[in-house]
Amino acid sequence: MRRLQQQRPEEGALHHGAYPAVSQQARYALRILRREWVTDLLEALAAGPRRYNELLQLLQASRDGVNDPRQDAEQRHIQDSVLNRVLAKLRAEGLVLRDRESVFPYHTTYFITAAGQELLESLIPLARWVERQQNSSHTSHPPGESS
């Protein structure tokens, strides 16, 4: 990502220590979101309930088109053990539910919870902010500087 322009804070803007509870809660959410595959999983489940193998295939396909020189093909594909671990963590956080059928043939279906949906939706303003920052980095200048 491009380096963001440094700007002077406006009068009444956030400053260090102004909202410690917000900062603490944001750090908690970011700890969840920074885990690999979390946003991919939440997005896949937001489209509807999915069985385990469906999730595995969707996640592998979601990164096939990614052209990131830092990742080789193996890093773009989720391993079975990694998917299990991430799903378990999301279940523990209350963001995903698992339903196991107790009759043969056994099926496990995963659902996004209301909390998971809310977390995913909270990323929309953040994505818009990033887009604005990237767009403005071409045209904006620090206060007092002209083009």
Backbone torsions as a table, in degrees:
resi	resn	phi	psi	omega
1	MET	NA	145.4	178.9
2	ARG	-66.8	150.9	177.2
3	ARG	-68.6	133.2	-177.8
4	LEU	-78.2	145.7	178.4
5	GLN	-67.2	137.3	174.5
6	GLN	-77.8	130.9	178.6
7	GLN	-131.0	149.9	176.7
8	ARG	-73.5	139.7	178.2
9	PRO	-68.1	144.8	177.6
10	GLU	-77.8	162.7	176.6
11	GLU	-57.5	130.9	179.2
12	GLY	79.4	3.8	-179.8
13	ALA	-73.7	166.8	178.4
14	LEU	-59.1	141.3	173.7
15	HIS	-137.4	164.3	-175.9
16	HIS	-52.7	125.4	176.8
17	GLY	86.7	-2.4	-177.0
18	ALA	-68.6	-36.0	-177.0
19	TYR	-134.4	70.0	-174.9
20	PRO	-62.5	-34.5	179.8
21	ALA	-68.1	-40.4	178.1
22	VAL	-62.9	-44.3	-179.9
23	SER	-61.4	-44.5	-179.2
24	GLN	-64.6	-42.7	179.5
25	GLN	-67.3	-38.5	178.3
26	ALA	-64.4	-40.4	177.9
27	ARG	-62.3	-38.3	178.1
28	TYR	-61.5	-47.6	179.4
29	ALA	-63.3	-41.1	-179.3
30	LEU	-66.9	-33.2	176.1
31	ARG	-61.8	-37.3	178.0
32	ILE	-69.8	-48.0	-173.1
33	LEU	-70.8	-24.1	-176.7
34	ARG	-78.2	-10.7	176.1
35	ARG	-66.3	138.3	179.6
36	GLU	-59.1	138.8	174.1
37	TRP	77.8	-5.5	-176.1
38	VAL	-63.3	-52.0	-178.6
39	THR	-65.9	-35.8	177.2
40	ASP	-60.7	-44.3	-179.8
41	LEU	-66.0	-46.1	-179.6
42	LEU	-62.2	-40.4	177.9
43	GLU	-63.7	-42.7	179.6
44	ALA	-63.0	-41.2	-178.4
45	LEU	-77.5	-22.4	177.6
46	ALA	-65.9	-25.1	178.4
47	ALA	-77.3	-12.6	178.7
48	GLY	143.0	168.3	179.8
49	PRO	-59.6	145.1	-178.7
50	ARG	-136.3	144.5	170.7
51	ARG	-80.7	161.9	-174.9
52	TYR	-55.2	-50.7	-177.9
53	ASN	-64.6	-33.1	175.3
54	GLU	-61.8	-45.2	178.9
55	LEU	-60.7	-44.2	-179.9
56	LEU	-58.5	-46.9	-180.0
57	GLN	-67.3	-42.3	179.5
58	LEU	-62.1	-43.0	-178.2
59	LEU	-68.9	-37.2	177.6
60	GLN	-67.0	-40.1	179.4
61	ALA	-70.4	-30.6	-176.0
62	SER	-65.8	-24.2	-178.4
63	ARG	-110.2	0.9	179.1
64	ASP	-61.6	-36.5	-177.9
65	GLY	-86.0	-1.7	-177.6
66	VAL	-73.5	126.4	179.4
67	ASN	-109.0	78.3	-178.9
68	ASP	-111.8	112.6	-177.0
69	PRO	-63.5	-17.2	179.8
70	ARG	-79.4	-12.4	-177.7
71	GLN	-118.0	134.0	171.2
72	ASP	-88.7	176.9	-174.7
73	ALA	-58.9	-36.6	-178.7
74	GLU	-65.2	-36.9	-179.2
75	GLN	-71.1	-22.0	179.7
76	ARG	-82.1	-12.4	-179.2
77	HIS	-106.9	132.6	-178.8
78	ILE	-80.9	137.7	176.9
79	GLN	-87.4	153.9	-178.9
80	ASP	-54.6	-45.9	-177.8
81	SER	-65.9	-34.3	179.4
82	VAL	-69.5	-44.0	178.8
83	LEU	-60.1	-44.4	177.4
84	ASN	-58.7	-43.8	-178.2
85	ARG	-66.2	-43.9	-179.2
86	VAL	-66.6	-43.4	177.9
87	LEU	-61.4	-40.2	178.8
88	ALA	-63.1	-40.8	179.0
89	LYS	-67.2	-40.9	178.6
90	LEU	-66.9	-34.9	174.8
91	ARG	-65.9	-42.8	179.6
92	ALA	-63.8	-31.2	178.6
93	GLU	-81.9	-6.9	-179.8
94	GLY	79.6	20.9	-177.8
95	LEU	-98.0	-19.0	-177.7
96	VAL	-138.1	142.7	173.8
97	LEU	-113.5	149.8	177.3
98	ARG	-120.2	134.6	176.3
99	ASP	-120.7	118.8	178.2
100	ARG	-108.2	124.0	176.0
101	GLU	-75.2	137.8	-175.7
102	SER	-97.4	8.8	177.0
103	VAL	-114.6	152.6	-179.2
104	PHE	-78.3	139.1	-3.1
105	PRO	-75.9	138.3	-176.9
106	TYR	-73.2	137.0	177.4
107	HIS	-133.2	141.6	174.4
108	THR	-117.7	125.5	-179.9
109	THR	-119.5	139.3	179.5
110	TYR	-111.8	143.3	-179.6
111	PHE	-130.6	147.7	172.0
112	ILE	-83.5	140.7	177.4
113	THR	-88.0	172.8	176.0
114	ALA	-60.8	-38.4	178.9
115	ALA	-65.8	-39.1	177.9
116	GLY	-66.0	-41.2	177.7
117	GLN	-63.6	-42.9	179.7
118	GLU	-63.8	-41.1	177.7
119	LEU	-63.1	-44.6	179.0
120	LEU	-61.7	-44.2	179.3
121	GLU	-65.3	-28.5	179.8
122	SER	-68.1	-15.4	178.8
123	LEU	-79.6	-16.6	-178.5
124	ILE	-61.4	-50.7	177.4
125	PRO	-61.7	-34.6	178.3
126	LEU	-65.1	-43.3	177.9
127	ALA	-63.0	-39.4	177.4
128	ARG	-65.4	-39.6	178.2
129	TRP	-61.0	-46.1	179.2
130	VAL	-60.3	-43.9	179.5
131	GLU	-61.3	-44.4	178.4
132	ARG	-62.0	-40.9	-179.3
133	GLN	-65.6	-40.9	178.9
134	GLN	-66.5	-40.4	178.8
135	ASN	-69.1	-38.9	-176.9
136	SER	-78.5	-17.5	-179.7
137	SER	-65.8	-19.9	178.2
138	HIS	-82.9	-26.4	-171.1
139	THR	-117.3	-20.6	-174.4
140	SER	-91.7	153.8	178.2
141	HIS	-131.0	152.1	176.3
142	PRO	-58.2	151.4	179.7
143	PRO	-53.7	138.0	178.0
144	GLY	92.5	-12.9	178.5
145	GLU	-100.5	140.3	175.4
146	SER	-110.7	165.1	-177.2
147	SER	-81.9	NA	NA
